[in-house]
Amino acid sequence: MSRSKSRFAVVFGNRGFFPSHYMESARTELASVLGRMGHEVLMMDRDRTRLGAVETPTEGREFARFFRTHREAIDGVILSLPNFGDENGAMEALREVDVPILIQAYPDELEHLGPNERRDSFCGKLSIMDVLTQAGIRFTNMIPHTVHPESEEFERNIRDFDRICRVDGGMRRLVVASVGARTTPFKTVRADEIALQRHGITVETTDLADVFDRMDRIDTASDSFTSCRTTLAGLSNWENAPATALDNLTRLKLVLEELGAEMGSHTMAIRCWTELQKRYGISPCLVTGELADESVPVACEVDIANAIVMYALGAASGEATSILDWNNNYGSEPDKCILFHCGNVPASLMREKGSISDHTILANTLGEGHGFGCNQGRIREMDFTYSSMITDSGSLRFYLGRGRITEDPIPSGFFGCAGVAEIPGLQNLLLWLGRNGHRHHVSITPGDHVEPLREAFERYLGYEVTVF
């Protein structure tokens, strides 16, 4: 899974009685560093205002017009303070901006604190943040308070700001494809579509009857079928699965891709049992895992909420995501548990190539041979970010935390794809989940992205967030 970089508009704040010669060097430094990191940079022509910076409200309104002109091309705005800056000009420039804003202030050097060299950006940043807060303008500030663009700390800040922008931009226009109705027993995955819509998230629905009709019409002699079948065949070990299962999973993947394109969806939630098993002898796990590796996360059991969470996690990490069950204790170790699902973990998150099996749990009621498609294996060792969410009284309530998939063994007879997760304070987390009505599903993605996600969720998107 790859993630394109952001497009940043950069504006420079100036204060006339501080050294203004820093404006030109800042323009060069910001463009160089951001470009080196792979981001696109938009700067207003330097001759449209004095020094190409903003100091007065009039100059601020010129930048505001620039932002309006390029609105569709901007993922985030960086307000850079080469010197103290001017809070009134900055407020006018940023008043209508509806993307994340990062405020970066240059550090002073101890040997350059004379009147012709001192920047005082340290103080100016506080003044600007004060006035922006008074005006209700949302912004992001990071540690350290002052940071030079040519430092490792700045690059780290930009990486996190990039994640914030990706999450914010994606969630504001998110479309979820709900494929099939929720099964009656799974009231645990209910979600309020109106609450989601009020936060800019649209749910589009289709019935399994339409899916089945499309699957039956797939041309198995087409190049698209052959290519897709070859890809799925190479993802796992098929020696214990019938060829008909591979054919039907190929049909399913092509149909889900087709539906996603028609709906304009970014993520999906699918009814994964028991109709697919009864009619086609398949479980969709391998297909949903592969779609996640192709940047289209798919939640099992029509869990719309976790389909949304998976998208957000992937936007932050740039890697695949997986929905799992909080499933088993791990012996008597209080901070470890087994995270599991039937076989939908993307190949990129697995320790090694898996093996296609029947759905042995559903076989207890359906009989054997009706659920091939579970990609059995183990989740690879990694640090991960976990999250889930519920809708409640019009609010979107998320939780976020960090964990690690360990090398601890799981018995060989354990069905599905699983990993031992070590999460500090796990017992308190589980206590909180139960008392606050959160579900048995949790979504994960590699790496630690808690802070960018929290910043995007709370500051820009208006979600309620609890961090563990």
C-alpha positions, -999 to +999 in steps of 0.1 A: +000+000+000+015+033-010+005+068+000+009+099-021+025+129-004+007+161+006+004+195-012+013+222+012+007+260+008+034+280+027+029+315+040+056+335+059+049+358+088+069+390+091+071+418+117+086+450+103+108+460+132+125+426+133+151+415+106+132+409+074+162+395+055+152+361+069+122+359+046+141+350+015+162+323+031+131+308+047+114+306+013+144+287-001+147+264+030+111+254+032+108+247-005+140+226-004+131+205+026+095+199+017+105+190-019+132+166-007+105+149+014+084+144-017+057+170-010+044+196-034+048+232-024+026+262-033+039+296-025+024+330-035+046+350-058+070+370-037+061+403-055+024+402-045+032+414-010+062+430+005+089+404+009+064+377-002+052+376+034+022+386+054+024+414+080-007+436+075-044+427+073-043+439+037-015+414+029-034+388+048-064+392+026-041+388-004-030+354+009-066+345+016-074+351-020-045+329-030-058+301-007-093+304-022-079+301-057-059+270-049-083+254-024-087+221-043-049+218-046-041+223-009-040+195+017-025+217+044-011+251+052+022+259+069+026+293+085+063+298+089+077+325+112+112+335+102+109+363+127+082+374+152+055+376+127+023+396+128-008+381+144-034+404+127-020+397+092-019+359+100-055+359+112-067+375+080-047+351+058-059+320+076-095+330+085-112+309+058-087+280+056-105+247+061-075+224+060-050+217+088-026+245+096+009+240+110+027+268+127+065+266+125+087+292+143+124+295+136+148+292+166+172+320+176+209+314+179+225+325+212+253+342+194+229+361+172+206+380+196+215+415+186+189+439+172+199+432+136+198+394+140+174+383+166+142+366+153+120+365+185+099+338+167+097+320+200+075+349+214+058+357+181+044+322+178+027+325+211+011+358+201-001+344+168-016+312+184-033+334+209-051+355+183-059+326+161-075+309+191-095+341+197-107+340+161-117+303+163-091+293+137-079+257+143-042+250+140-015+225+149+016+233+170+042+207+177+073+200+199+098+216+199+083+251+201+109+265+177+125+243+150+147+250+120+134+235+087+168+218+081+166+198+113+155+162+119+128+175+143+112+195+116+111+165+092+095+145+120+069+172+125+062+173+087+058+135+086+032+138+114+015+168+098+013+149+065-005+122+083-029+147+099-037+162+065-043+128+049-066+117+077-085+150+078-089+152+040-100+116+036-125+115+064-143+147+053-152+131+020-153+094+030-177+070+012-183+036+028-198+008+007-220-014+028-223-047+010-252-068+023-274-063+054-261-067+089-269-102+103-294-101+130-272-116+157-245-090+153-261-060+169-226-053+181-218-036+148-247-012+145-239+023+135-259+055+131-257+066+094-271+100+101-244+107+127-218+096+102-233+118+075-232+149+097-195+143+100-191+141+062-191+103+060-215+088+034-227+052+035-238+036+002-255+002+003-262-027-019-277-061-014-260-095-017-285-104-043-269-078-066-235-092-057-245-127-066-261-116-098-229-098-109-208-128-099-228-151-120-224-128-150-186-126-148-168-137-180-143-163-169-126-161-203-118-124-199-083-110-193-095-094-161-106-127-147-074-144-157-052-117-142-072-115-110-072-153-106-035-154-111-029-128-084-051-145-058-035-179-066-001-164-058-011-150-024-014-182-005-010-219-005-040-236-022-031-272-020-060-280+003-086-259-015-106-267-046-102-248-078-138-238-077-131-218-046-104-198-064-127-192-093-155-179-071-132-157-050-120-142-082-156-135-092-161-118-058-131-096-060-140-084-095-175-076-084-164-057-052-140-037-074-168-029-098-192-019-070-165+002-053-159+021-085-196+027-091-202+039-056-170+060-054-162+043-021-129+044-003-136+015+022-161-013+025-180-034+050-193-068+038-218-094+050-194-123+050-215-152+062-234-175+056-249-168+022-215-167+004-207-201+020-240-217+011-241-205-025-205-204-036-186-225-010-163-196-001-154-172+027-143-138+014-113-135+037-084-137+011-102-112-011-108-086+017-072-089+028-059-083-007-082-053-012-067-039+020-033-043+005-046-024-025-056+006-003-093-004-001-099-017+035-128-041+040-144-047+073-160-081+081-195-086+094-208-053+080-189-034+106-193+000+090-177+018+120-145-003+117-144+001+079-141+039+087-115+032+113-095+011+089-095+038+064-083+064+089-055+041+102-043+035+066-044+072+058-021+078+088+003+049+082+004+046+045+002+008+051-024-018+051-049-022+080-068-052+094-099-057+114-095-082+142-113-096+172-103-090+208-104-128+210-084-147+237-064-142+268-028-154+265-024-177+295-021-156+327-002-127+312-024-096+319-009-074+292-011-099+264-040-113+244-046-130+210-059-108+182-076-129+156-098-131+126-108-159+103-082-152+076-086-117+063-052-103+074-035-086+044-005-105+031+018-075+039+009-079+076+015-116+078+047-134+089+048-156+058+026-168+031-006-184+045-027-214+035-062-214+022-086-234+044-122-241+049-140-220+076-138-246+103-159-227+128-188-223+104-183-259+094-198-268+127-232-257+114-228-257+076-208-289+073-173-291+058-164-277+024-185-246+023-162-219+034-129-220+015-110-187+014-097-182+050-060-173+047-045-190+077-012-179+092+003-155+117+004-118+120+040-106+117+059-091+146+055-053+147+046-022+167+011-012+158-016+014+164-050+002+173-084+019+172-121+014+170-152+035+172-189+037+179-217+062+171-235+074+202-262+101+204-249+118+173-212+116+183-184+096+168-164+081+197-130+067+190-103+051+211-066+049+201-036+031+215-003+014+209+007-022+211+032-048+198+026-081+180+051-104+197+070-135+187+050-155+213+037-188+198+001-197+193-009-234+192-007-248+157-043-259+157-055-224+162-079-215+133-075-183+112-049-156+112-038-144+146-010-128+167-002-123+203-006-086+211+012-070+240-006-038+252+004-020+284-025-017+307-046-041+287-069-051+316-078-015+322-085-010+285-108-041+285-126-028+315-131+006+298-143-011+266-170-030+284-182-001+304-185+022+274-202-001+250-174-006+225-174-036+203-154-068+201-137-056+169-105-036+168-085-024+138-047-022+136-020-008+113+018-009+116+037+019+134+029+044+161+005+070+147-016+078+178-007+115+180-014+125+144-047+105+145-057+122+177-048+156+163-069+150+132-098+135+150-101+160+178-089+193+165-101+192+129-129+165+126-148+170+159-147+134+170-145+123+207-113+105+213-099+084+243-062+075+242-047+046+260 
